[in-house]
Amino acid sequence: MDDLTAIRARHSVRRYLDRPIEPEKAQALQATIDACNAAGGLHFQLALEEPEAFRGALARYGRFSGVKNYAALVGPSGARESVGYYGERLVLAAQALGLNTCWVGLTYRKGKVRAAIGAGEALHLVIALGYGETQGVSHKDKPLHALCSAKGKMPAWFLSAMEAAMAAPTALNQQKFHFTLEEGDRVRASALRGPYAETDLGIVKYHFERGAGDHPFQWV
């Protein structure tokens, strides 16, 4: 499964089966985490068969059930966009392995997360992992014109990139981002005001790049 196929197939899942992640899939997840940490200067960590972070009232409030596996997204305190960008790389890798995921910001027990947090680092979010009871459902998107703009007609590569960006998970499905196509195939991506907006920007930028394919655009 390539990234675009994973983007189309992936939806947030909050309820999980009591089925362990196979060792070979755990190894593949760890390899992706290692690559993300090296590329982004991050400290993501994988926790398997560890249910404590998703026990209690917070998990029930967030409608989570059966979560025993997750990735702890640890990194420098100011690395919100990078956490989103590389976290979504991990999410799509999990989808390609046949696993389900959900980004989680508040409805888990931070003090029970199994992760080492160094000086100058923070636990930004976690990503629930495992085999879902269902494959989830798609969210309703804002109209294209509310999420991007361009001078003149939008080229096919940009529309394809925006289609991928619009499929990205964002906090409360609010899609607090905007892309602007400028001259010379330069693209400006902006985070609007909202919860986790900077992290969401990293997520949607990763999707945008996958949708743009080999087209040589430039971020500005």
C-alpha positions as CSV (number, residue, x, y, z in Angstrom):
1,M,0.0,0.0,0.0
2,D,1.5,3.3,-1.0
3,D,0.9,6.6,0.8
4,L,-1.9,7.8,-1.4
5,T,-3.8,4.5,-1.0
6,A,-3.2,4.7,2.8
7,I,-4.5,8.3,2.8
8,R,-7.7,7.2,1.1
9,A,-8.2,4.2,3.4
10,R,-7.3,5.7,6.7
11,H,-9.9,7.0,9.2
12,S,-9.6,7.6,12.9
13,V,-10.5,4.6,15.1
14,R,-11.2,4.8,18.8
15,R,-12.3,1.2,19.6
16,Y,-9.8,-1.6,19.3
17,L,-9.9,-5.4,19.3
18,D,-8.0,-7.5,21.9
19,R,-5.5,-8.6,19.2
20,P,-1.8,-8.0,19.6
21,I,0.4,-6.4,17.0
22,E,2.5,-9.1,15.3
23,P,6.3,-8.9,16.0
24,E,7.1,-8.3,12.3
25,K,4.6,-5.3,12.2
26,A,6.0,-4.0,15.5
27,Q,9.5,-4.1,14.0
28,A,8.3,-2.2,10.9
29,L,6.6,0.4,13.2
30,Q,9.9,0.8,15.2
31,A,11.9,1.2,12.0
32,T,9.6,4.0,10.9
33,I,9.8,5.6,14.3
34,D,13.6,5.4,14.1
35,A,13.6,7.0,10.7
36,C,11.3,9.8,11.9
37,N,13.4,10.5,14.9
38,A,16.6,10.7,12.8
39,A,15.0,13.0,10.2
40,G,13.1,15.3,12.5
41,G,15.3,15.4,15.6
42,L,12.5,13.8,17.6
43,H,12.1,11.2,20.4
44,F,9.0,9.2,19.4
45,Q,8.6,5.9,21.3
46,L,6.5,2.8,20.8
47,A,4.6,1.3,23.7
48,L,3.0,-2.2,23.1
49,E,0.6,-4.1,25.3
50,E,0.5,-1.2,27.7
51,P,-3.2,-0.3,28.6
52,E,-2.7,2.0,31.5
53,A,-2.6,5.3,29.5
54,F,-6.1,4.6,28.2
55,R,-7.9,3.4,31.3
56,G,-10.3,5.5,33.3
57,A,-12.7,8.4,32.8
58,L,-10.6,10.3,30.3
59,A,-10.5,7.4,27.9
60,R,-14.3,6.8,28.3
61,Y,-14.9,10.5,27.7
62,G,-12.9,10.3,24.5
63,R,-14.9,7.1,23.6
64,F,-11.7,5.0,23.5
65,S,-11.8,1.3,24.2
66,G,-9.3,-1.5,24.0
67,V,-6.2,0.7,23.4
68,K,-3.1,-1.2,24.5
69,N,-0.6,0.1,21.9
70,Y,0.4,3.6,21.1
71,A,3.2,5.8,19.9
72,A,4.3,8.5,22.4
73,L,5.2,11.6,20.3
74,V,8.0,13.1,22.4
75,G,10.2,15.9,21.0
76,P,11.5,19.3,21.7
77,S,8.9,21.6,23.2
78,G,8.7,23.8,20.2
79,A,8.6,21.1,17.6
80,R,4.8,21.0,17.1
81,E,4.8,21.1,13.3
82,S,7.5,18.5,13.0
83,V,5.6,16.3,15.5
84,G,2.6,16.5,13.1
85,Y,4.6,15.9,10.0
86,Y,6.5,12.9,11.2
87,G,3.6,11.6,13.3
88,E,1.5,11.4,10.2
89,R,4.3,9.6,8.4
90,L,4.0,7.0,11.2
91,V,0.2,6.9,10.9
92,L,0.3,6.1,7.2
93,A,3.0,3.5,7.7
94,A,0.7,1.8,10.2
95,Q,-2.2,1.9,7.8
96,A,-0.1,0.3,5.1
97,L,0.6,-2.5,7.6
98,G,-3.1,-3.1,8.0
99,L,-3.4,-1.3,11.4
100,N,-5.7,1.4,12.6
101,T,-4.8,4.6,14.4
102,C,-6.1,7.7,16.1
103,W,-4.4,11.0,17.0
104,V,-5.0,11.7,20.7
105,G,-4.5,15.1,22.3
106,L,-6.2,15.1,25.7
107,T,-8.3,12.0,26.5
108,Y,-5.5,9.8,27.9
109,R,-3.6,9.7,31.2
110,K,-0.3,11.5,30.5
111,G,1.2,10.4,33.8
112,K,0.8,6.7,32.8
113,V,2.3,7.0,29.3
114,R,5.3,4.7,29.0
115,A,8.0,7.1,27.6
116,A,11.2,8.7,28.5
117,I,11.1,12.5,28.3
118,G,14.4,14.3,28.3
119,A,15.4,17.9,29.2
120,G,13.8,20.4,26.9
121,E,11.4,17.8,25.6
122,A,7.6,17.4,25.9
123,L,5.0,14.7,25.3
124,H,3.0,16.4,22.6
125,L,0.4,13.8,21.8
126,V,0.0,10.1,21.4
127,I,-1.2,7.9,18.5
128,A,-3.4,5.0,19.4
129,L,-2.4,1.9,17.4
130,G,-3.9,-1.6,16.8
131,Y,-6.7,-3.5,15.1
132,G,-9.9,-1.5,15.1
133,E,-13.4,-2.9,15.7
134,T,-14.2,-1.0,12.5
135,Q,-12.2,0.9,9.8
136,G,-13.7,4.2,10.9
137,V,-15.6,6.7,8.8
138,S,-14.6,9.7,6.7
139,H,-15.1,13.3,8.0
140,K,-16.9,16.1,6.3
141,D,-14.5,18.5,4.5
142,K,-14.7,22.3,4.1
143,P,-15.1,23.4,0.5
144,L,-11.9,23.7,-1.5
145,H,-12.1,27.4,-1.8
146,A,-12.1,27.8,2.0
147,L,-8.8,25.9,2.3
148,C,-6.7,27.2,-0.6
149,S,-6.2,30.0,-3.1
150,A,-4.2,30.7,-6.3
151,K,-3.7,33.3,-8.9
152,G,-5.5,32.0,-11.9
153,K,-6.5,28.4,-12.6
154,M,-5.2,25.8,-10.2
155,P,-3.0,23.2,-11.9
156,A,-3.8,19.5,-11.7
157,W,-0.8,18.7,-9.4
158,F,-2.0,21.4,-6.9
159,L,-5.6,20.0,-6.9
160,S,-4.2,16.5,-6.3
161,A,-2.1,17.8,-3.4
162,M,-5.1,19.6,-1.9
163,E,-7.3,16.5,-2.2
164,A,-4.7,14.6,-0.1
165,A,-4.4,17.5,2.3
166,M,-8.2,17.6,2.8
167,A,-8.1,14.0,3.8
168,A,-5.7,14.7,6.6
169,P,-6.9,14.3,10.3
170,T,-7.1,17.6,12.2
171,A,-8.1,18.5,15.7
172,L,-11.9,18.3,16.0
173,N,-11.9,17.9,12.2
174,Q,-11.8,21.7,12.0
175,Q,-9.2,21.9,9.2
176,K,-7.6,25.1,10.5
177,F,-5.2,25.6,7.6
178,H,-4.8,27.4,4.3
179,F,-2.6,26.8,1.3
180,T,-1.7,29.5,-1.2
181,L,-0.2,28.8,-4.6
182,E,2.1,31.6,-5.6
183,E,4.1,32.3,-8.7
184,G,6.8,29.8,-9.7
185,D,5.0,26.8,-8.1
186,R,5.8,28.2,-4.6
187,V,3.3,27.1,-1.9
188,R,2.7,28.9,1.3
189,A,1.0,26.8,4.1
190,S,-0.5,28.7,7.1
191,A,-1.9,27.5,10.4
192,L,-5.0,29.3,11.4
193,R,-6.0,29.8,15.1
194,G,-7.3,26.6,16.8
195,P,-6.3,23.8,19.1
196,Y,-3.2,21.9,17.9
197,A,-3.1,24.1,14.7
198,E,0.7,23.9,14.4
199,T,0.6,20.2,14.7
200,D,-2.2,19.9,12.2
201,L,-0.2,22.0,9.8
202,G,2.6,19.4,9.9
203,I,0.1,16.7,9.2
204,V,-1.5,18.4,6.2
205,K,1.8,19.4,4.8
206,Y,2.9,15.7,4.8
207,H,-0.4,14.8,3.0
208,F,0.1,17.7,0.5
209,E,3.6,16.5,-0.4
210,R,2.3,13.0,-1.0
211,G,-0.5,14.3,-3.2
212,A,1.8,16.5,-5.2
213,G,3.9,13.5,-6.2
214,D,7.0,14.3,-8.1
215,H,6.0,17.8,-9.0
216,P,8.9,20.1,-7.9
217,F,7.1,22.8,-5.9
218,Q,8.7,24.8,-3.2
219,W,7.6,25.6,0.3
220,V,7.8,29.3,1.3
